[in-house]
Amino acid sequence: MVPDRHFALVEDDPRRYEALLQIADLMVRPGGLADLFRELVGLLRKVAAFDFAGFSLYDSARDKMRIFLWDGSQLDPAPLELSVDESLLGWAWRDQQPVVVQDYLSEKKSPPLSDLLTRRGVRSSCALPLTTARRRLGGLGLGSTNPGAYGEHDVRLLRGVSELVALAVESALTRAALEGEKRRQKMLLDLNATLISSRDPRRLFPAIAELIRSVIRQDYASLAVYDEARHCLRLQVMDYPPTQEHIVPVCDIPLEGSACGQAFSEGEAKIFTPAQLGEINAGGIYRLFQRGFKSACCIPLITQKGPIGTLNLCNRKADAFVPEDLSFLRQLADQIATALDNAFAYQEVQGLTQKLKKERLYLQEEIRSVMDFEEIIGDSPALKRVLNQVSTVAPLDATVLILGETGTGKELIARGIHRMSARKGASFIKLNCAAIPTGLLESELFGHEKGAFTGAITQKVGRLELADQGTLFLDEVGEIPLELQPKLLRVLQDQEFERLGGVRTIRVNLRLIAATNRDLAKSVAAREFRDDLYYRLRVFPVEMPPLRERSRDIPLLVSYFVQRFARRMNKHIETIPTETMNALSQWSWPGNVRELENFIERAVILSVGTALNAPLAELKVQVGAALQSTTLESLQREHILRVLRETGGVIAGLHGAAARLGMKRTTLQSRMQKMGITREEYQN
């Protein structure tokens, strides 16, 4: 209602009195400030004469007056922001007294806003404070193109009007605050429902950003999650303008020198002004500042375990974030922190569960496929040399490269190294690189996330993860394609990798044993294999001798395989004819132990009584075919290589290869050069 002390000023003027009643009614009328100011202009014109009007609100966060101007036809859409001393409205608010300028042209002392008013034709004005019993809100100003338009009587009337306007403005601000609080509470409820609906952070990010935008109106939003292994923040951009192609969606941010690093390290929410952003020299927000973003806010994500990251918001406007926003943003950050912590814990449990499930299935398959070797069979010098090397390297964590022809028992040696190492209690995981299509090898080795490629309907744990704390055996490592070799090299050097389609770095602690029947040195020379990976694999090479160089081991292997297959087939084989054993010992076995094993299995199947009935005719056919296709020179070359291997590469001397071959050292060297025999062929 109209204040009593001003009633006498308007009681004889029904038009003014009605206008004051209508101003009082605005206290209960819904609407925003812009609508309120427009209605006030129309009502005030019934009370006082003016050509120009202004409404100001004091912004305590910035210590500024936000001034809305009406120039006689419309309300300016964007308010001016001036300091308290730069306008009459600021003076009136500061001193809580009316301020009157009778003529700007003759006024010696006037604030900067006066220039704007005089350019628009204003000669005189009156500014009054907008104050209620609870708050000092701002000011009300009226201007006229006539000098001396506001006398003492007008000022007394306008003081009463300003009290009504103050109540209406306070009511509108209260309604706006309540509406804003309702929106924020609704947003928090919606956010909580969103966070509960999914445990996948990648799906949560866009939904979180959209909800924040409905209240904060940010131009950019991101989450930075702490990576303990790298001692940095892993930035995941949630929301940014589509035209900003320079913004990297995922990147690493250092703790030192970055905005989010400060908030994370100090555990406090930080609002950054343009001047403060100019002092930052690292991180994603630093790059945004260089692209025209002028304000930022970073809120730490804190759980019971401590800080896990930050929520980061940026805006192109200066002073877009105020301290009053921090209470709400902290509530927001608390919910996000709890949801992320639960999501990461769920992922960790799921990952561990999947890993254990995969490992169990893998080990069950391995148990079914392992050939039940308990010991390596043989006592030849060549085999003893290999076993001595294995005994030396097994207790260490050095990478081992096992070289040798197909069927020489490279996997058996790899298992022996694992059983003799400190990792024997963990898993021995093998992967035959030649048995898996090139397109699937990367997924098999590193694993993949759901949706990483067409057909990836679930998450897959790779062999590297399965081998964590244990041993990974890569058979036929020479078949790994060139494009995949750098990723394997990174695992060997840093013990870390990412799954296909993943952004989280996975650290592993494993020992690598590799095997190949290829000459990797020649592959490196032909640029078919990376030299840096080759040298990293060849830390400790072990050369598996072919069975033709272990002829004294053949009887032991034959007896072992006969007994094993006889038990499996429920047969009783007690003797092996001498003719059979001699034939088996004299055969070169190009397929090595695997060929011998398959031959003995076939012999046991064919045996009816207690004596082994071996199909020796097969060997004679193969010998005849071999002799027809073998030249004298190739036989000589093979014989020289065999003797060189038996003497350990020693050429001269009483027990050297030249003496055993019955020729001079120089003759042997000349023949080796002519035949292209290299040291790599007979020495490790």
C-alpha positions, 0 to 999 in steps of 0.5 A: 500500500502507499506509505502514509507520510506521502499520502497527502502528496497524491490524495488530490490527484486520483491518477497519481494515487492509482499509479502508486497503488498499481506500483504496490500491486507489482510486489505480488505480480510474477515476472522477471526484473526486465518485465518489472522495470518496463511496467514501472516506467509506464506507471512512473510516467503517471506520477512524475515527468521524465524523458529518461529513466534508470534502475540500478542494482548493487552487485556485492560480488563485483562491487558494481552497480548494474544499471538498466536504462530506459531512453524514452522508447525502450529498455536497453537489453544489456545493463551497464556495469559501473563502479559505485562512484561512476553514476548518480545512482551509485551516489544515491545508494552509497549515501542513502540520500536523493541526488539532484542535478538541476542542469548538467551543462552548468554542473561542475562535478558529475559522474562519468555516466553524466556524459552519456545522459547529456549526449542523449539530451538529458539536462536534469535528473534525480536519483534516489536509493532503493532500500527496504527494511532488509536490504539496500538494493540499488537506485532509481533515477529519472531524467528530463530534457528540461533543466531544473525539472525536479524540485523539493516537492518532486523529490519528496514525492519520488522518495515515497515512490522509490520505497514502493519500487524498492519493495517491488524490486525486492519481491521480484529478486526474492521470487527470482532467487526462489525460482533459481533455487528451485531450478538448482534443486531440481537440477541436483535431483535430475543429476542424482537420477542421471548418476544413478542410471549409469556407471560408465563415466563416458556416458555420464559426461554429456548428461552432466554437462547438459544439466549444469548448462541449464543453471550455470550457462557455461561455454565449456565444461570438463572433468579432470580425474587424477591419474596417480601413476602419472601424477597428473590430471586426466582431462575429459572434456564434457561440453564445448562449442562445436566450432572449437576444433582446437580443443582436445577432448582428452589430454593430460594436465600437470598439477603445477601451473594449471588452474584445475591443478591448483584447485585439486592440490589446495582442495578448494574451489577456485574462481579465475578472473582474466588477470589470474588466467593470464598468470596460468602457463599450463593446462587446458584452461590456459589454452582456452584463455588464449582462445578468448575465454575470460573466466573459469571456475574449478571445483575439487571433486572430494570423496572420503578417500580424498580428492579424485579430480576437479569439475571445470567450467569456463565462460567467454564473459569476464566475471561470469562466476561469482562466489554466490555460485560456489555453494551450489557448485560444491553440492554439484561437485560432491554428487559428481565425486561420489558418482565417479568414485562409485563408477571407478570402483564398479569398473575396477570390480568388474574388471577384476571379475572379468579378468579372473573369469577370463583367466580361469577359462584361459587356464582351464583351456591351457590345462587341457592343451598342455602336453603334460611335460614334467621334465625336459627329456635328454642329456646331450651337450647341446641340450645341457647348454640350453638348460644351463642358460635357462638356470642362469636367466630364470631367477631374473626378470630379464626378457628372453628370446628363444630361437629355434626351428619349429618343433624344438620345444621353445614353449617347453623352455619358456614354461621351464623359465616361468616355473623356475622364476619368482613369478611361478605362483602367478599366471603363464599366459601364452599367445601364438602371434601367427595363429591369430588374424592380423586384425584381431591380434591387437585386441587379443594382446591389449584387449578392447572396450565395449564398442571399440569396433564393429562386433565389440559388444562387450569389454575384453581383457587382453593377454597383457592384463591376464599376465600381470604379475606373471609371465607372457609368452609370445610365440612366433613373435616375428609375425607381429605386424609392423604397425603393432610393434611400437605398442609392444615396445611401449609395454616393454619399456614403460609397462603400460598400455591402453585397451582399444577404444579406451582412455585409461592407462593400464599398468602391468608388471610382467615378464616377457618371453618371446620365441620365433623360428624366423631369423629376426636379424634378416627381418630387421635388415629387410625392414620387416621388423623394428630394430629397437624392438628386436634389441629389446627382445634379444636381451638374453637369447637362447638357441634351441638345438634341432633334434638332428644335433641331439641324436643321443637324446632320441632313444630317451625321447622315443621311450618317453613318448611310447610309454605316454601314448601306450598308457593313454591308449591302454596298451602294453608295449614293453620292447622297442626293436633295435632296428627301429631304434637305430632307424629313428636315431639316424633320421634327421627329423626336419620337424624335430621333437614334434615330428618324432612325437607324432611318428611315435603316436602313429607307431603305438596306434599300429602296434598290436603286441608288446613290441613297438611296430613303427612304420619305418617305410615312411622314413625310407620314402622321405629319405629317398625324396630328400636325397633326390632333392639334396645337392652334394654342396648342401650336404657338405654345408650342413655337415660343416654347420653340424661340426661347428655347432658341436665345437661351439664355433671353434675352428682352429686347435686340436679339438676345433672344427677344422681338425674334426673335418680333416682339413686346414683351418684356412681351407675350412674358412675359405670353404665357409666363406664360399658357402656363405656360412655366417657365425649367427648360423652356428653360434648364439 
